[in-house]
Amino acid sequence: MAAHQNFELTGGQSRDIVPTEANTGNPLKGDFERMARRRFQDPTPKRRGAWWTIQVRQDVLVGGKLKRRNTRVRLAPATMPERQVRKMAAEHLRPLNQELQGIGSATNFAHYIEHTYRPVVMPLFAKSTRDRYEGVLENYLLPAFGGLALRDLTALSVQRYFSNMATSALAHESRDKIRDVLSSVLGSSVRYGFLLRNPVENVRMPAERRGKKRNKPYLTPFQFDGLLQLIPEPYATMVYVAIYTGLRVSELAGLRWDDIHEDSITIDERYCRGDWGAPKSESSNATIGVNRCVIERIHLLRLMTVEVRAGRSIRKYRVVKSDQPSDLVFQSVKDGKPIRDNNILMRFIKPHARALGLGWVNWRSLRTSHAVWLKMAGADVKDAQGQMRHSRASTTLDIYQQFVPESQQRVVQKLSALSKSIN
């Protein structure tokens, strides 16, 4: 291996010290080894104009290759005493001299996203998650941090970014999603040795201007009956099954005929916009009990024919093109392919929900409504957890089972009756 030297330059110039191995698109192992051979740096602060500065050797990524460059760093105004400036210089160099900063931290943020995060981490997510993360990366994180090295995303710079959101018009959920995506990116960089710690871990979000609504909306049985009458088949059956079983829409889309039993349904697959996979968690992969009326309504799909207007003519389609054990229960009306949940929601569910003043209705609200109905029926918490297929009962209680005024009123009346019997 050819020898190489480090040169400190004056006059604000810098010279690259390039590894002697063959050039490649990505840093080689030898590049990292050479970069790791650091000398203890203790440059003397010098006044340059109105500033105290020091010359520091830092690793940078240029054209996909790691290089070591001499960089002049401004420490403090020239009016500050030299002794104090020396202390600041020692603090600035501490992460480099004590190897508290990983070699890969010189990697550019945008380069890391393109060559590591997208090809290595993103394929592990569900398609809907990947689509959402891509939107956050393109619209928020790459414009803000794309030109920085990973090491430049310090706890202070990340906190400053989120603190500036205090005056932003972004909703609370959008801010949280940006934080989650950035934490995922930097967390993966820690896992793969680019950084030593995730600077997003202890970030604080700006206070909200308004308090959060504690209750998520849910459908009452009366509201659901009215909505069901307006939705055409086979989508009415989909909504019916969703609210009486609590299945996620991706699980509905992946339901096959051999998953339908006499009084139960097995959930072992999901489908979301072209992406097939296992259920969301270990607990979600389960068989749940369902009412016999749900099973009967599902089997009615085999005999159902629907009419679809095509210009001036009307075409008739069988709802179930094939009902072999491995065939899907809910098929697209025209060609029997897997359904698209967003298309059904926007064309057949939301317009009728808005007509009833229920514009907030979506697939998630049907699952929430199922949890609330279990509570109204007096279901035990563990039974509700099993039906919802949650890993923790706290998820069922705190997130899905909403406050029901009628239920609380019944409890208050029972307390009043108890008080009268004691007196």
Secondary structure, DSSP 4 states (H G I P E B T S, - for coil): ---------STT----B--SSPP-SS--HHHHHHHH-PPPP-PPPEEETTEEEEEEEEEEEETTEEEEEEEEEEEEETTS-HHHHHHHHHHHHHHHHTT-S-GGGGSBHHHHIIIIIIIIIGGGS-HHHHHHHHHHIIIIIHHHHTTSBGGG--HHHHHHHHHGGGG----HHHHHHHHHHHHHHHHHHHHTTS-SS-TTTT--PPPPSSPPPSSPP---HHHHHHHHHHSPTTHHHHHHHHHHH---HHHHHT-BGGGB-SSEEEE--EEETTEEE--SSTTTSEEEE--HHHHHHHHHGGG-EEEEEETTEEEEEES-S---TTSBSSB-TTT-PBP-HHHHIIIIIHHHHHHTT-TT--HHHHHHHHHHHHHHTT--HHHHHHHHT-SSHHHIIIIIS---HHHHHHHHHHHHHHHHHH-
